[in-house]
Amino acid sequence: MKLRFYYILCLQTALFFSGDLFSKDNTEVGENSSLHDNYEPLRPANTASPRDTLRSFLEDYSVALKESRETGRLTSRTGLAAYDRALQTLNFSTTRDGAARTIQAQRLIYLKEILDRLELPPYDEIPGPEEVREMGLREWVIPKTQMRIVFEENGPAPGTWRFSPRTVELLPRYFRQAKVLPYQPGATEGLHEATENHSKRVMSSEAEVGFRLREANIESPRDTLDTFLINMNQAYELTMQANEMLREDRNQFTDEEIESLDNKINDSLRRAVETLNLSQVAKALRNDVGLESAMQIKEIMDRMGLPPIDMIPDIHMVEDLRKQMHNEGQPIRWTYPNTNIEIVEVMEGDLKGFFLFSSRTIDQAAESYEKVKDIEYRPDSDVYYHFKSKYESPNISPGFYEFYVSTPGNMIPQATPLGRFVENLPDSFHKSFLGQSLWHWVFTLVTYLLALVVSVIIFVGIGRFGANRSMLLKSWLKLFPPLLVSLLIFFATIFITDYINITGTPIFTIINIDGVVRSALLAWAVFCLCRALTETVIALPQIKDESVDASLLRLTSRIIGVLLLLWVLLAGLKDLGLDIWPLIAGLGVGGLAVALAFRPTMENIIGSFMIFADKPYKIGQRVKVLGADGTVESIGLRSTKIRLLSGHITTIPNEKMTTVAIENVGQRPYIRRVFDVTITYDTKPKQINRAVEIIRDILSVPDDQVADRMATAEEKSVHPNTAINKPDFPPRVFFNNLNSDSLNILVIYWYHPPEYWEFLEHANWVNVQIMEQFNAEGIDFAFPTQTLHLAGDPNRELSVGTHWETDEKGQSAINLFSQAAAFGAQSALGNVSFATASDEIRPENRQLNPEKENKSGDTSDAAIEDDIVDPDNNSQQQ
């Protein structure tokens, strides 16, 4: 039983004849075969007249049939040559897929079956070559039929008589009408049944592939209607028979056989849906809308009589109609009698010139079905046989739509555990509620509740796992929640639509919500992916995390991420049927208002790119701008964040940062110190020169260090003053001014590299050196005071009007005395080593590091306490 039914199913999905019946190997039947004696490989079919063509077909095809019946297949050269000559009598030029072996074999069988049932005239009454010449015939019609043998003046076989293209094209219809007639004496009976039985056993690869890949024939309204009816009826018959047999015995089919049947059913339904114009339906809904509409249209047709097939325009009638309709700029349309179902020519796009059930028909299919579903199906009696025989598939598919909407899973629910489980549920679960069975709603609710719980677990779990991870790992972890949840929702929706099989308005709502949510999640995932890729690039050793390149990469990735996010979101909404162009046009209409509102943001975005292009500052550098003094922490898409010296964060829009003066302390190549040493007015000129000399000596590099400059970096110990004695930046010391209350000595030097804390340590040592040596020399520092000198004061002799005489060979007696007094005081304090205080605090000799020299002025550390030298912002260092 199992094998018999499977063969029936193969037959219903296969073409009528298997190409494996004719094998084109060169094996001969045998030396004693009479067929071998008549082998004439180069002799063509005799097509010199209608008589010769008809005789050639009957005789040559009989030779081929005889061998195929004796041996089971065509193997001899004689049989194959006869078969080819029989084919030469038919013109397949307008037959769909006429070059396929299966179609050719099918048409030969149909023609032989028809001729075997007709009472043909004697050969001498059929026009021969002489009659053709005398009467000037160009065609001959077989009596009591519409089958013609015509003369071909042009084409691939000029000067021959063959069965006309139209006759060959309509042979299946003629056979359906003639098969009720009895065979004539001497006919080959049962030929069609024999080939059907053979097709049950062997289905050629050509037929199998052709069945899978064959597209719907929609070249005319008649072809479209015929294709729709054939495939819907075939899907119905396969579905109902398979489910009925599985209900009786679930072990009748293997899993492979069930899968094959399911594929054949789906292929038939696919071709039926291809006859519908779904261009106005959202892409995400086309499969469901197409299948439901096809079943509803078929339900409507099954309740009405089939129209006369000859009244439906075929491809030949379409050619004539096009001249008239296209001149008026109108498409060809045909309406199913007494309905709003219409088949209309497509006027644009890839299917231009083909015929489909109109978009209006699709929109009204559900409403029309609701109006007629209580009407009985049309009768299937013998009274209508002749009328229906013109259709290849005039049958009805009762209850197909109700079966589809009330069962779960694929079209063979009896093959799935879910289908059998639902069938065994109590009757209360099968009651309709809001257009669906109760079990549909229960399963849908449970599915989405589980999806929601798992989604929360994914977001919370991954969020906690990445809380204390590195920036790189955290950026990649953020990518997974939207992707996993989107995938989860996708499978949940697939389960609901394909397995639970929600239909009608609920499925459209579910698909729309699913599309919006998944589009948003995927858009978010794309944005996270851009950031993760950027962080991966920044993590490379060649790029510093706080460099300008890193900031520019982050900024660029955000912009690209936002653009991709919008693109993915709009693409998802477009698939749901939302026309985004009116939305974009609406933005254009309100563009002025949007532009005005968005202008500050755009200015900041443009400003950020200008900052990265000009590079006035970088992350980590100290800047002074708009009253803010601190270190740049980040350069964002809209603003720059600065950590003030007080520790606070200030945010300045990038648009302002590009229009104001910025003092970049962090880019200085050195620290310039300018300070004044003031001495009293009673200082002698010789002492003034000595003071200048002392300061210059303090700021100079000892002679024993000069030769040491030629040594390698590992060998030499560098004096602290090396940092302020550069070839282009020697220290400058001058007695430059006579102040109102002091004599002024100007001191300038440049500290390299601009390491602020080392600079302060060196300045501390220089200051102590100056104080020690000035005290030793008896040089007094001036104070902003006024002193009154009285004549006769024994402690300070007036010297106004006199001048000093100096000993050019040595120090003055007063200086020597002052030095002696200073050393005596140190000895009294117990400093037996006679080391000056400045030697104890002198900065340690540094190892020379050429790499630390800032020659480009591009990078340097900006100390956060630069103003410690001068709290009043009159710092001596610059």
Summary of the structure (lengths in Angstrom):
residues: 878
radius of gyration: 51.5
end to end distance: 103.5
largest distance: 174.0
contacts: 2547
relative contact order: 0.05
helix: 54%
strand: 10%
